[in-house]
Amino acid sequence: MRIGILGAGAIGSILSERLPMGGHDVMIANSRGPGAISPAALRSAARAVKAVDAVGDFAARPRSRSSWCSSSRRPVSARFATSS
């Protein structure tokens, strides 16, 4: 699976280190560009890329119209309504 990670902080670095071990193609990006990503985040097969490249593949894919669960088919106002 191709995975793009935005944010090379503590969590992003751990994910970029461990996900390639499972055979995933991992790209990691941060707001300062690929040159600012720490070597620790790139210890495994993760690649440092620009943020637009990390999300570009995802943004180009068509969105599925299927819902995650039946409750998401209701309007937002109905899902978060409180009884008085």
C-alpha positions as CSV (number, residue, x, y, z in Angstrom):
1,M,0.0,0.0,0.0
2,R,1.2,3.5,-0.7
3,I,1.1,5.7,2.4
4,G,1.7,9.4,2.7
5,I,2.5,10.8,6.1
6,L,2.1,14.6,6.7
7,G,4.2,15.5,9.8
8,A,7.6,14.2,10.6
9,G,7.3,14.7,14.4
10,A,7.2,11.9,17.0
11,I,4.3,9.9,15.6
12,G,5.1,10.5,11.9
13,S,8.7,9.4,12.4
14,I,7.6,6.2,14.2
15,L,5.1,5.4,11.4
16,S,7.7,6.1,8.7
17,E,10.1,3.7,10.4
18,R,7.6,0.8,11.0
19,L,5.3,0.8,8.1
20,P,7.9,-0.1,5.5
21,M,8.7,-3.1,7.5
22,G,5.3,-4.4,6.6
23,G,6.0,-3.9,2.9
24,H,4.3,-0.5,2.5
25,D,5.6,2.3,0.2
26,V,5.9,5.2,2.6
27,M,6.4,8.9,1.8
28,I,6.8,11.4,4.6
29,A,6.5,15.2,4.4
30,N,6.6,18.2,6.6
31,S,5.9,21.9,6.2
32,R,9.6,22.8,5.8
33,G,10.3,20.5,2.9
34,P,12.0,17.1,2.4
35,G,15.5,18.4,3.4
36,A,14.3,19.2,6.9
37,I,13.1,15.6,7.7
38,S,15.3,14.0,10.3
39,P,17.5,11.0,9.4
40,A,15.7,9.0,12.1
41,A,12.5,9.2,10.2
42,L,14.2,7.8,7.1
43,R,16.0,4.9,8.7
44,S,13.9,2.4,6.9
45,A,12.7,2.6,3.3
46,A,10.5,5.7,3.8
47,R,11.1,8.6,1.3
48,A,11.2,12.3,2.1
49,V,8.9,14.2,-0.3
50,K,7.1,17.5,-0.5
51,A,3.7,17.7,1.1
52,V,2.0,18.0,-2.2
53,D,3.6,14.7,-3.4
54,A,2.6,12.9,-0.2
55,V,-1.1,13.7,-0.7
56,G,-1.2,14.1,-4.5
57,D,-1.9,10.4,-5.2
58,F,-4.7,10.4,-2.7
59,A,-6.2,13.6,-3.9
60,A,-6.3,12.4,-7.5
61,R,-8.3,9.3,-6.7
62,P,-12.1,9.3,-7.0
63,R,-14.0,9.2,-3.7
64,S,-16.1,6.2,-2.9
65,R,-19.8,7.0,-2.3
66,S,-20.2,4.1,0.1
67,S,-20.6,5.0,3.8
68,W,-18.4,3.7,6.7
69,C,-21.4,2.8,8.7
70,S,-25.2,3.1,8.6
71,S,-25.3,6.0,11.0
72,S,-23.3,8.1,8.6
73,R,-26.1,8.0,6.1
74,R,-28.2,10.3,8.4
75,P,-27.7,14.1,8.1
76,V,-25.1,15.6,10.4
77,S,-27.8,17.4,12.4
78,A,-29.5,14.1,13.1
79,R,-26.3,12.4,14.2
80,F,-25.3,15.1,16.7
81,A,-28.8,16.1,17.9
82,T,-29.3,16.0,21.6
83,S,-32.7,15.2,23.2
84,S,-34.2,17.9,25.4
